[in-house]
């Protein structure tokens, strides 16, 4: 264990934000995920409780949808998390993350005999 390791820097961070805090910002991606009003309140509650600390920004839009802006070090983990919300979540940026989500869904459908 490195002498300067502080576990408190990792407590409460979601899987997609677990990284070396000394990494350069260019090792992170900025992403935006939108949430249907049926689940936006859960994301807002989590955000207000401090999940993700300064690496996330959440806002509730006038139409009830929520927008979560995140910095992620593990894009695949972020995709897996967002896909758990089904049709109530949309990954909208960056385009590479949207593509990764589509490919993950297509692979899941293929493995279970469905089609996209």
Backbone as a printed PyTorch tensor [residue, N CA C, xyz], in Angstrom:
tensor([[[  0.8580,  -1.1810,   0.0000],
         [  0.0000,   0.0000,   0.0000],
         [  0.8960,   1.2330,   0.0000]],

        [[  0.6860,   2.1280,  -0.9500],
         [  1.5070,   3.3520,  -0.9840],
         [  1.3400,   4.1710,   0.3010]],

        [[  2.3810,   4.8110,   0.7000],
         [  2.3640,   5.5870,   1.9480],
         [  1.3330,   6.7080,   1.9110]],

        [[  1.0660,   7.2730,   0.7250],
         [  0.1240,   8.3890,   0.6530],
         [ -1.3140,   7.9520,   0.3390]],

        [[ -1.5810,   6.6380,   0.4010],
         [ -2.9210,   6.1250,   0.1170],
         [ -3.8780,   6.4980,   1.2470]],

        [[ -5.0380,   7.0310,   0.8790],
         [ -6.0590,   7.4040,   1.8490],
         [ -7.3850,   6.8110,   1.3860]],

        [[ -7.8300,   5.7850,   2.0650],
         [ -9.0510,   5.0880,   1.6740],
         [-10.2590,   6.0210,   1.6870]],

        [[-10.2210,   7.0580,   2.4870],
         [-11.3590,   7.9880,   2.5510],
         [-11.6150,   8.6740,   1.2090]],

        [[-10.6010,   8.7550,   0.3680],
         [-10.7760,   9.3640,  -0.9560],
         [-11.6500,   8.4930,  -1.8600]],

        [[-11.8690,   7.2430,  -1.4930],
         [-12.6250,   6.3060,  -2.3170],
         [-13.9870,   5.9380,  -1.7340]],

        [[-14.2050,   6.2210,  -0.4750],
         [-15.4540,   5.8610,   0.1800],
         [-16.6130,   6.5960,  -0.4860]],

        [[-17.6050,   5.8440,  -0.8930],
         [-18.7930,   6.4200,  -1.4980],
         [-18.7120,   6.6740,  -2.9870]],

        [[-17.5430,   6.4920,  -3.5880],
         [-17.4370,   6.7100,  -5.0320],
         [-18.0760,   5.5470,  -5.7910]],

        [[-18.8100,   5.8530,  -6.8510],
         [-19.3390,   4.7680,  -7.6730],
         [-18.2090,   4.0970,  -8.4460]],

        [[-18.4900,   2.8950,  -8.9120],
         [-17.4760,   2.0830,  -9.5990],
         [-16.8110,   2.8220, -10.7520]],

        [[-17.5720,   3.6190, -11.4940],
         [-17.0110,   4.2910, -12.6660],
         [-16.0890,   5.4480, -12.3100]],

        [[-15.9880,   5.7850, -11.0370],
         [-15.1080,   6.8650, -10.6250],
         [-13.9300,   6.3850,  -9.7850]],

        [[-13.7940,   5.0850,  -9.6260],
         [-12.6680,   4.5670,  -8.8640],
         [-11.4120,   4.6580,  -9.7120]],

        [[-10.4770,   5.4260,  -9.2600],
         [ -9.2330,   5.6020,  -9.9970],
         [ -8.1820,   6.1530,  -9.0560]],

        [[ -7.0140,   6.2700,  -9.5860],
         [ -5.9230,   6.8920,  -8.8530],
         [ -6.1900,   8.3940,  -8.8100]],

        [[ -6.3340,   8.9930,  -7.6080],
         [ -6.6300,  10.4210,  -7.5520],
         [ -5.5090,  11.2870,  -8.1100]],

        [[ -4.3380,  10.6910,  -8.3630],
         [ -3.2140,  11.4340,  -8.9190],
         [ -3.2030,  11.4050, -10.4440]],

        [[ -4.1750,  10.6770, -11.0670],
         [ -4.2350,  10.6180, -12.5270],
         [ -4.5710,  11.9910, -13.0920]],

        [[ -4.0930,  12.2300, -14.2820],
         [ -4.3860,  13.4930, -14.9590],
         [ -5.8540,  13.5240, -15.3770]],

        [[ -6.4320,  14.7090, -15.4720],
         [ -7.8280,  14.8460, -15.8770],
         [ -8.1030,  14.2790, -17.2570]],

        [[ -7.0810,  14.1970, -18.1180],
         [ -7.3130,  13.6690, -19.4570],
         [ -7.5530,  12.1660, -19.4420]],

        [[ -7.4220,  11.5310, -18.2830],
         [ -7.7180,  10.1030, -18.1530],
         [ -9.1900,   9.8880, -17.8250]],

        [[ -9.9360,  10.9680, -17.6350],
         [-11.3550,  10.9040, -17.3380],
         [-12.1480,  11.2810, -18.5850]],

        [[-13.3680,  10.7570, -18.6670],
         [-14.2730,  11.2260, -19.7140],
         [-15.4030,  11.9900, -19.0330]],

        [[-15.9260,  12.9650, -19.7070],
         [-17.1030,  13.6690, -19.2260],
         [-18.2960,  13.0800, -19.9500]],

        [[-19.3200,  12.7320, -19.1950],
         [-20.4920,  12.0880, -19.7820],
         [-21.7580,  12.7440, -19.2500]],

        [[-22.8280,  12.6110, -20.0390],
         [-24.1280,  13.1050, -19.6110],
         [-25.1470,  11.9920, -19.7790]],

        [[-25.9050,  11.7730, -18.7100],
         [-26.9540,  10.7590, -18.7020],
         [-28.2430,  11.4450, -18.2770]],

        [[-29.3170,  11.1890, -19.0210],
         [-30.6200,  11.7510, -18.6950],
         [-31.4910,  10.6600, -18.0780]],

        [[-32.3200,  11.0790, -17.1110],
         [-33.1720,  10.1410, -16.3870],
         [-34.6270,  10.5890, -16.4270]],

        [[-35.4900,   9.6400, -16.7400],
         [-36.9320,   9.8520, -16.7630],
         [-37.3930,  10.3180, -15.3790]],

        [[-38.4580,  11.1230, -15.3330],
         [-38.9500,  11.5970, -14.0380],
         [-39.2480,  10.4880, -13.0270]],

        [[-39.6020,   9.2940, -13.5000],
         [-39.8910,   8.1860, -12.5780],
         [-38.6850,   7.7880, -11.7310]],

        [[-37.4680,   8.0340, -12.2350],
         [-36.2580,   7.6640, -11.4790],
         [-35.3560,   8.8550, -11.1820]],

        [[-35.6490,  10.0010, -11.7900],
         [-34.7910,  11.1770, -11.5860],
         [-34.6840,  11.5390, -10.1130]],

        [[-35.7610,  11.3440,  -9.3660],
         [-35.7320,  11.6720,  -7.9380],
         [-34.7040,  10.8280,  -7.1910]],

        [[-34.5220,   9.5630,  -7.6150],
         [-33.5270,   8.7030,  -6.9560],
         [-32.1130,   9.2160,  -7.2120]],

        [[-31.8610,   9.6160,  -8.4390],
         [-30.5370,  10.1310,  -8.7860],
         [-30.2940,  11.4370,  -8.0420]],

        [[-31.3110,  12.2840,  -7.9930],
         [-31.1700,  13.5560,  -7.2800],
         [-30.9070,  13.3220,  -5.7900]],

        [[-31.6110,  12.3860,  -5.1880],
         [-31.4230,  12.0830,  -3.7710],
         [-30.0110,  11.5950,  -3.5120]],

        [[-29.5250,  10.7250,  -4.3680],
         [-28.1620,  10.2090,  -4.2360],
         [-27.1440,  11.3280,  -4.3930]],

        [[-27.3780,  12.1960,  -5.3820],
         [-26.4730,  13.3180,  -5.6210],
         [-26.4490,  14.2480,  -4.4110]],

        [[-27.6170,  14.5720,  -3.8850],
         [-27.7050,  15.4760,  -2.7390],
         [-27.0540,  14.8670,  -1.5010]],

        [[-27.0330,  13.5330,  -1.4250],
         [-26.4230,  12.8500,  -0.2790],
         [-24.9070,  12.7890,  -0.3960]],

        [[-24.3620,  13.2450,  -1.5240],
         [-22.9130,  13.3230,  -1.6630],
         [-22.2810,  12.2390,  -2.4910]],

        [[-23.0740,  11.3850,  -3.1170],
         [-22.5010,  10.3350,  -3.9560],
         [-21.7410,  10.9630,  -5.1050]],

        [[-20.4940,  10.5910,  -5.2500],
         [-19.7000,  11.0970,  -6.3540],
         [-18.9900,  12.4050,  -6.0670]],

        [[-19.3340,  13.0220,  -4.9750],
         [-18.6860,  14.2700,  -4.5410],
         [-18.5920,  15.2780,  -5.6790]],

        [[-17.4240,  15.8410,  -5.9160],
         [-17.2620,  16.9190,  -6.8950],
         [-17.1860,  16.4120,  -8.3220]],

        [[-17.2340,  15.1260,  -8.5210],
         [-17.1110,  14.5900,  -9.8780],
         [-18.4560,  14.4500, -10.5850]],

        [[-19.5370,  14.9120,  -9.9530],
         [-20.8620,  14.8100, -10.5430],
         [-21.6070,  16.1240, -10.3920]],

        [[-22.5080,  16.3540, -11.3280],
         [-23.3920,  17.5070, -11.2270],
         [-24.7590,  17.0460, -11.7150]],

        [[-25.7790,  17.2770, -10.9200],
         [-27.1320,  16.8620, -11.2730],
         [-28.0440,  18.0760, -11.2990]],

        [[-28.9510,  18.0710, -12.2820],
         [-29.9800,  19.1050, -12.2880],
         [-31.2960,  18.4890, -12.7210]],

        [[-32.3560,  18.9620, -12.1000],
         [-33.6960,  18.5390, -12.4540],
         [-34.2650,  19.5740, -13.4110]],

        [[-34.6640,  19.1300, -14.6010],
         [-35.1920,  20.0490, -15.6080],
         [-36.6600,  20.3640, -15.3280]],

        [[-37.1610,  21.3990, -15.9750],
         [-38.5590,  21.8000, -15.8120],
         [-39.5350,  20.7060, -16.2510]],

        [[-39.1140,  19.8520, -17.1970],
         [-39.9930,  18.7830, -17.6830],
         [-39.9570,  17.5420, -16.7860]],

        [[-39.2090,  17.6070, -15.6640],
         [-39.1490,  16.4940, -14.7240],
         [-37.9910,  15.5420, -14.9550]],

        [[-37.3980,  15.5910, -16.1480],
         [-36.2440,  14.7480, -16.4290],
         [-35.0440,  15.2610, -15.6400]],

        [[-34.1520,  14.3610, -15.2790],
         [-32.9280,  14.7510, -14.6010],
         [-31.7400,  14.5670, -15.5190]],

        [[-30.7470,  15.4290, -15.3650],
         [-29.5020,  15.3240, -16.1370],
         [-28.3410,  15.1880, -15.1730]],

        [[-27.5750,  14.1490, -15.3740],
         [-26.4010,  13.9090, -14.5530],
         [-25.1660,  14.0640, -15.4250]],

        [[-24.3010,  14.9820, -15.0320],
         [-23.0060,  15.1780, -15.6940],
         [-21.9720,  14.5240, -14.7900]],

        [[-21.1740,  13.6190, -15.3390],
         [-20.1850,  12.9070, -14.5280],
         [-18.8310,  12.8890, -15.2140]],

        [[-17.8010,  12.7630, -14.3990],
         [-16.4540,  12.4570, -14.8950],
         [-16.2150,  11.0010, -14.5180]],

        [[-15.8870,  10.2070, -15.5050],
         [-15.7250,   8.7750, -15.2770],
         [-14.3540,   8.3020, -15.7270]],

        [[-13.7920,   7.3770, -14.9580],
         [-12.5310,   6.7600, -15.3410],
         [-12.7530,   5.3690, -15.9200]],

        [[-13.9400,   4.8090, -15.7060],
         [-14.2720,   3.4880, -16.2240],
         [-15.5900,   3.5990, -16.9920]],

        [[-15.5230,   3.9440, -18.2750],
         [-16.7400,   4.1400, -19.0700],
         [-17.6540,   2.9200, -19.0970]],

        [[-17.0780,   1.7280, -19.1740],
         [-17.9130,   0.5210, -19.2300],
         [-18.7210,   0.3720, -17.9420]],

        [[-18.1410,   0.6960, -16.8100],
         [-18.8720,   0.6310, -15.5400],
         [-20.0220,   1.6360, -15.5330]],

        [[-19.8000,   2.8240, -16.0820],
         [-20.8640,   3.8230, -16.1660],
         [-21.9880,   3.3270, -17.0690]],

        [[-21.6430,   2.7210, -18.1870],
         [-22.6470,   2.1760, -19.1010],
         [-23.4640,   1.0950, -18.3950]],

        [[-22.7910,   0.1580, -17.7270],
         [-23.5130,  -0.9090, -17.0230],
         [-24.4920,  -0.3320, -16.0040]],

        [[-24.0490,   0.6840, -15.2590],
         [-24.9120,   1.2970, -14.2540],
         [-26.1190,   1.9560, -14.9100]],

        [[-25.9000,   2.7500, -15.9480],
         [-26.9950,   3.4650, -16.5920],
         [-27.9940,   2.4910, -17.2200]],

        [[-27.4970,   1.4010, -17.7900],
         [-28.3880,   0.4450, -18.4380],
         [-29.2940,  -0.2730, -17.4340]],

        [[-28.9120,  -0.2940, -16.1780],
         [-29.7620,  -0.9120, -15.1440],
         [-31.0980,  -0.1870, -15.0130]],

        [[-31.1590,   1.0620, -15.4580],
         [-32.3940,   1.8300, -15.3740],
         [-33.3020,   1.6110, -16.5740]],

        [[-32.8660,   0.7620, -17.5120],
         [-33.6790,   0.4410, -18.6790],
         [-34.0480,   1.6750, -19.4760]],

        [[-35.3170,   1.7470, -19.8710],
         [-35.7930,   2.8530, -20.6960],
         [-35.8690,   4.1760, -19.9410]],

        [[-35.6060,   4.1410, -18.6370],
         [-35.6780,   5.3690, -17.8320],
         [-34.3680,   6.1480, -17.8220]],

        [[-33.3600,   5.6730, -18.5500],
         [-32.0860,   6.3860, -18.6300],
         [-31.6140,   6.4300, -20.0760]],

        [[-30.9900,   7.5510, -20.4320],
         [-30.4190,   7.7010, -21.7700],
         [-29.0180,   8.2840, -21.6290]],

        [[-28.0500,   7.5730, -22.1540],
         [-26.7000,   8.1290, -22.2340],
         [-26.6950,   9.0110, -23.4700]],

        [[-26.3810,  10.2910, -23.2950],
         [-26.4750,  11.2120, -24.4310],
         [-25.1300,  11.7510, -24.9030]],

        [[-24.1020,  11.6370, -24.0850],
         [-22.7820,  12.0730, -24.5320],
         [-21.7210,  11.4700, -23.6220]],

        [[-20.5240,  11.3140, -24.1490],
         [-20.0550,  11.6070, -25.5000],
         [-20.4990,  10.5100, -26.4740]],

        [[-20.3820,  10.7580, -27.7720],
         [-20.8030,   9.7670, -28.7630],
         [-20.1630,   8.3840, -28.5730]],

        [[-18.9250,   8.3360, -28.1420],
         [-18.2690,   7.0350, -27.9320],
         [-18.9570,   6.2450, -26.8350]],

        [[-19.4710,   6.9200, -25.8260],
         [-20.1710,   6.2360, -24.7360],
         [-21.5520,   5.7730, -25.1940]],

        [[-22.2080,   6.5680, -26.0240],
         [-23.4920,   6.1670, -26.6030],
         [-23.2930,   4.8970, -27.4230]],

        [[-22.2310,   4.8800, -28.2240],
         [-21.9170,   3.7040, -29.0410],
         [-21.6310,   2.4890, -28.1600]],

        [[-20.8800,   2.6870, -27.0840],
         [-20.5680,   1.5920, -26.1750],
         [-21.8480,   1.0230, -25.5450]],

        [[-22.7790,   1.8940, -25.1920],
         [-24.0470,   1.4410, -24.6140],
         [-24.8380,   0.6180, -25.6260]],

        [[-24.8950,   1.1180, -26.8600],
         [-25.6170,   0.3820, -27.9120],
         [-24.9910,  -0.9960, -28.1360]],

        [[-23.6700,  -1.0510, -28.2090],
         [-22.9810,  -2.3250, -28.4220],
         [-23.1940,  -3.2770, -27.2440]],

        [[-23.2250,  -2.7490, -26.0440],
         [-23.4630,  -3.5860, -24.8590],
         [-24.8720,  -4.1740, -24.9100]],

        [[-25.8520,  -3.3490, -25.2710],
         [-27.2260,  -3.8410, -25.4010],
         [-27.3550,  -4.8700, -26.5130]],

        [[-26.7230,  -4.6010, -27.6550],
         [-26.7780,  -5.5400, -28.7740],
         [-26.1650,  -6.8850, -28.3910]],

        [[-25.0550,  -6.8520, -27.6800],
         [-24.3910,  -8.0920, -27.2480],
         [-25.3060,  -8.8690, -26.2760]],

        [[-25.9670,  -8.1390, -25.3850],
         [-26.8790,  -8.8080, -24.4400],
         [-28.0450,  -9.4400, -25.1790]],

        [[-28.6220,  -8.6950, -26.1180],
         [-29.7290,  -9.2510, -26.8950],
         [-29.3100, -10.4740, -27.6820]],

        [[-28.1520, -10.3930, -28.2870],
         [-27.6430, -11.5190, -29.0730],
         [-27.4350, -12.7520, -28.1980]],

        [[-26.8900, -12.5580, -27.0190],
         [-26.6070, -13.7050, -26.1510],
         [-27.8890, -14.3500, -25.6230]],

        [[-28.9930, -13.5920, -25.6090],
         [-30.2670, -14.1460, -25.1470],
         [-31.2230, -14.4300, -26.2910]],

        [[-30.7110, -14.4090, -27.5360],
         [-31.5040, -14.7960, -28.6880],
         [-32.4350, -13.7280, -29.2100]],

        [[-32.2490, -12.4830, -28.8090],
         [-33.0920, -11.3920, -29.2900],
         [-32.4350, -10.6800, -30.4420]],

        [[-33.0080,  -9.5650, -30.8270],
         [-32.3980,  -8.7340, -31.8750],
         [-32.6000,  -7.2670, -31.5210]],

        [[-31.7070,  -6.4350, -32.0340],
         [-31.7650,  -5.0060, -31.7080],
         [-32.7460,  -4.2710, -32.5580]]])
